Amino acid sequence: MKLGIIGLGNWGRRVAEEANILLNEGVIDDLYLCDIDDSLLKKFKDNKTTNKTSELLSKVDAVHICSPNKFHFQNGKEALENNVHTLIEKPMTINQYDAFELLELALEKGLVLQVGHIFRFANVVKKLCEYYQNNEFGKVNYLNLEWTHYMEPLTNTNVVWDLAPHPIDILNFITSDWPVKIYGIAKCLRQNDFFEMAILQTTYKSDLNASIHISWANPIKRRRIELVGSKASAIVESVKQTFTIYRNDGSKEEIPVEKNNTIRDELVNFVDSIKTRKNANNSGVIGLRTVELIERAIMNLMVVQ
């Protein structure tokens, strides 16, 4: 299988490095890289590179799109129209209508379409999901998710589009459900036009609810899930891949988790899905539902001073 990668910014570079390992291991047969910035291509001088997406798409069977959010629909549509299996980084698109169009195009052509909801591949999140499904926490009262880090102000997107896709998707992965309501507050901290902090609230058909705190202004990087249940509670650090259970008697237990390389596992899943034609774990449908929820969240945000 010949794999292409479009976009070699910070994330695309990391994906390309993992793809090169898969190439050396024979998991993929060839690798092509594409970016409009030739200086980024020079960092991969040993690879086959181009600054034209059309040239890359003419040479590959599958593509991982790591370009900026605003190009996801354009790049994804061009790939699918060229009969190329497609993995798009989150968010799938920046509106649900474009996401619908990509999904319909993939179904029409019988192509695999996946979205980069990478925490579905983290062993620690899978372990939390297993404990949740096995009712280890009793009645789950609520969840808190924190996704924060410091970032200089951006002028082409807001913090909800940038950070919310991961916690929203993790909640679906754990609960196998989608919220019926999503709303919250947002604040423009260093500029007037783009949210840099938001607190989202989600409610479900059951009495479960969850809170999502996202921020570009917090110098402390957090990727944290807190679950509070009637029998026990848990804190999961999603990047460090640590899982601690706190019991109501005051005791706590560190749950052993084998840390894994989520970028690699996501790429391998993409390759396997193409071979088996089973669009496993992170399908375009999940990407579409996440985009729809983000749009609803933004519509229901109260901007505070």
Secondary structure, DSSP 8 states (H G I E B T S, - for coil): -EEEEE--SHHHHHHHHHHHHHHHHTSSSEEEEE-S-HHHHGGGTTSEEES-HHHHHTT-SEEEE-S-GGGHHHHHHHHHHTT-EEEEESSS-SSHHHHHHHHHHHHHHT--EEEE-GGGG-HHHHHHHHHHHTTTTSSEEEEEEEEEEE----SS--HHHHHTHHHHHHHHHHHS---SEEEEEEE-SS-SSS--EEEEEEE-SSS-EEEEEEESEEEEEEEEEEEEESSEEEEEETTTTEEEEEETTS-EEE-------HHHHHHHHHHHHHHHT---SSBHHHHHHHHHHHHHHHHTEEEE-
